[in-house]
Amino acid sequence: MASQEQNYWLTTAEFPKAEARPLPDRVDVAIIGAGFTGLSAARTLARRGAKVAVLEAETIGWGASSRNGGMVLTGMKLGVNQLISRYGRDLTRRMYAASLQSIDCVEQIILEEGIACDFVRCGHLEVAFKQKHFDDYARQAEVIAREFNHQIRVVRKIDLGAEIGSEIYYGGMVDEVSAGLNPARYVAGLACACIKGGAEIYERTRAETLQRESHQGDAGWKILTSRGPMWARDVFIGTSGYTSRTTPALQRKLIPIGSFIITTEVLPEALAHELSPRNRMIYDSKNYLYYYRLTPDRRMLFGGRAAFFPETDQTIRRSAEILRRGMIDVYPQLRHAKVDYVWGGTLDFAFDIMPHAGQIDGMYFAVGYAGHGVAMATYQGQRIAELIAGDRPENPFVGIPFPGAPLEMYSGKPWFLPFAGAWYKFLDWVS
Ligand SMILES: Cc1cc2nc3c(=O)[nH]c(=O)nc-3n(C[C@H](O)[C@H](O)[C@H](O)COP(=O)(O)OP(=O)(O)OC[C@H]3O[C@@H](n4cnc5c(N)ncnc54)[C@H](O)[C@@H]3O)c2cc1C
């Protein structure tokens, strides 16, 4: 395949250059990771007058935040019935409300900071891969309307042509509140907003160890980094799928899972319109799902968990062909379309497939977005920053049980991923 192993979004964005200056001796808050979580937190804290240093092992937005599909989605990875049976009505209501607010939060930051990232409230479309998946849509829409006062529109197969130029699905569900954006431009814009607000970002600065240590009578943390030591009163971890042994307690609770994306060449206007007449953010109802959308310059961006392992040259190359075949199954019209770009990134799944935030071992954290992180990571960054600043913000994800692996059979190295991959494929076959 002639596609470049490169992230298409990065060809469209300009990142601020964070100067390579020495680390400060002491800050109020050290934030680990310069993605949506860390930068959203840094922006909030800097605006509150805190001295903030964002430590990023690679470069600004290097992680999932520049590599994703740019789908700004309502809801959570788990279905509403599962959420209600696990957490009860009240807590689930608060979680769902937070998922809606997270989209407003992204929109408000973009407006306030004037970030040109093609944000548009285009809505999302979930398509049913099987008849029984579609049969459940009406029930879900009814629960969402009744419990959360939020409207989802169910689309029957005969009406689906107005939403998608594919024949393979049994119907769909539309949520008009979801949005789309260019994630690389968004994360670059967030970084500019942080710098403008007075936060400092240190690229190529890996936090290696974190230990409790007092400084001039203040309790806090000594952080050893690849570029020397630093002291911080508070530490906030926003490392998501790239969480490492630097924070072993968190690493043991997260499974890093690879997700991969291809984008085609720019498509003729009529073809692009035929494929996605309403320009929705689209994903299917499988466990091993495909997600896809048009880019603002009319390429088809098509993603999925083609390999479960995180991105390497090998998994990216293999995924390119698997995804191209998947894309042609959905859209035979694209069989001659050239694939221009392919790349991968790493998602973080908690064992209960829920977002989690709060404190662990005395450090603040927000993780576990499970592929729903564009809006939720922005929201959690802001909410946890408010908590650090001394507020008591509403955050239904703080304090919910955060399970580790069953029987503690996991040290952060996901040996079971091939089995998990096979299991999800099996579930898609039988359910
Ligand atoms: C291919 C793909 C497609 C996706 N599509 C969507 C989508 O369409 N919609 C959606 O809502 N979500 C999607 N997601 C998920 C979403 O991108 C993530 O949930 C979100 O970007 C997480 O942001 P973050 O800031 O928490 O983490 P990241 O953006 O992953 O940033 C973590 C950063 O931490 C740094 N880091 C790690 N350890 C250290 C250390 N010790 N010291 C210093 N720095 C460190 C890493 O270098 C990295 O830059 C997708 C993810 C992937 C991979």
The ligand as an ORCA input file, in Angstrom:
! r2SCAN-3c Opt
* xyz 0 1
  C      -6.691      6.311     17.265
  C      -7.542      6.945     18.327
  C      -8.805      7.425     18.001
  C      -9.608      8.039     18.971
  N     -10.783      8.622     18.600
  C     -11.509      9.303     19.506
  C     -12.646     10.028     19.100
  O     -12.957     10.139     17.913
  N     -13.393     10.644     20.066
  C     -13.041     10.596     21.391
  O     -13.748     11.157     22.224
  N     -11.904      9.976     21.789
  C     -11.129      9.342     20.886
  N      -9.966      8.755     21.266
  C      -9.546      8.882     22.678
  C      -8.932     10.258     22.980
  O      -8.045     10.618     21.968
  C      -8.214     10.182     24.321
  O      -9.104      9.701     25.311
  C      -7.688     11.544     24.779
  O      -6.893     12.128     23.775
  C      -6.871     11.372     26.058
  O      -6.208     12.591     26.324
  P      -5.124     12.662     27.471
  O      -4.639     14.045     27.520
  O      -5.673     12.078     28.725
  O      -3.971     11.641     27.023
  P      -2.947     11.708     25.802
  O      -3.361     12.652     24.749
  O      -2.686     10.293     25.398
  O      -1.650     12.346     26.460
  C      -0.875     11.679     27.417
  C       0.527     12.273     27.330
  O       1.271     11.881     28.487
  C       2.628     11.825     28.120
  N       3.337     11.043     29.146
  C       3.134      9.742     29.501
  N       3.962      9.418     30.523
  C       4.690     10.527     30.818
  C       5.718     10.799     31.778
  N       6.141      9.871     32.644
  N       6.262     12.042     31.819
  C       5.835     13.013     30.955
  N       4.874     12.791     30.013
  C       4.297     11.560     29.950
  C       2.589     11.143     26.757
  O       3.776     11.394     26.018
  C       1.339     11.777     26.132
  O       1.641     12.864     25.281
  C      -9.142      8.124     20.326
  C      -7.884      7.640     20.655
  C      -7.087      7.051     19.677
  C      -5.728      6.537     20.048
*
